């Protein structure tokens, strides 16, 4: 019996030793942590992990796969810290809430997920939906659906009549009185229950709506919507459960309260005052600027009938402010995390955010770092995501030009590998069985 066990172990070792690997011959590699470009390297991928990075172009055995990226610039897969994978803005958005079933939402989300992955975004943080986002995360992780790795908030948390109240704009017959389970809170006790419910539902992170919003059916897009006690209860409970916190915020007072309470990322920050930027630096909070969303909302608001009138007015007032606020915050030393609010802007156009950030004054290498190493660190995966290093997950993308010469090349990703599997090569989808 012992001899048979030893023979089986030896066979397993031999098979493992000769397991197929992938050798990526890379013309240039961007070291995102150091902001440097390295020439002529070979990335060796074994399973879902980067086994090594070698100098020059090294070939494996006859059983291994060689991929020629000698004319490309290679970098880690991008991470978008603010998407809504369940939907995409359109003129019927508000009517769809009454006509679409959960299955309709889920099937649409699979399309948006695939589009996101093909754009080079191998990881996203979904900041609020119906709960379909949790099921989609599981399906992608199992390999039954094509898409990015998802960290999700499940349903966002708001207050009665606030930006995340799902019954805003409905008739009294349909409005009801949603509570903590639905993400509507009105006390510290409610707030703690809502966080714990998100944990029970399977969410990874906590998203709150600290102020009014542009796209909710309510007239005020910037008023503060949580008390200090409610915010403290949310942050402390999320900390107990090891969950990162994010706050949608357009108005200054609401974001100040959120920052002081310990919220880690401020989403949008559109009307942020300089003194609040200083507060963000003091409390080590990050701004997720979502310039793409501001531009998309303003553009759609200019189309007659696209939005209800109450929303169009807010979009035209607030949307155009996002880029200039980001520019000021960056100059003030606020830490920046890359995020687009895709869903408000089209899924798959996520990389346009790079161009908006660069146009506002951020060097392109810093923008890429914000979408890779910075976001991986925020998510708690600094040791496995966001860099091309030995032992890291093999999330790898490539473009045809160096982004420093042409930032828009990031919108034309020609190669996508996620967890060691190739999904896009030579700018074409690699057909896979699901």
Buried (B, 14 or more C-beta within 10 A) or exposed (E): EEEEEEEEEEEEEEEEEEEEBBBBBBBBBBBBBEBEBBEBBBBBBBBEBBBBBBEEBBEBEEEBEBBBBEEBBBBBBBBBBBBBBBBBBEEEBBEBBEEBEEEEBBEBBBBBBBBBBBBBBBBBBBBBBBBBBBBBBBBBEEEEBBBBBBBBBBBBBBBBBBBBBBBBBBEEEEEEEBBBEBBBBBBBEBBBBBBBBBBEBBBBBBBBBBBBBBBBBBEBBBBBBBBEEBBBBBBBBBBEEEBBBBBBBBBBBBBBBBBBBBBBBBBBBBBBBEEBBEBBBEBEBBBBBBBBBBBBBBBBBEEEEBBEEBBBBBBBBBBBBBBEBBBBBBEBEBBBBBBBBBBBBBBBBBBBBBBBBBEBEBEBBBBBBBBBBBBBBBBBBBEBBBBBBEEBBBBBBBBBBBBBEBBBBBBBBBBBBBBBBBBBBEEEBEEEEE
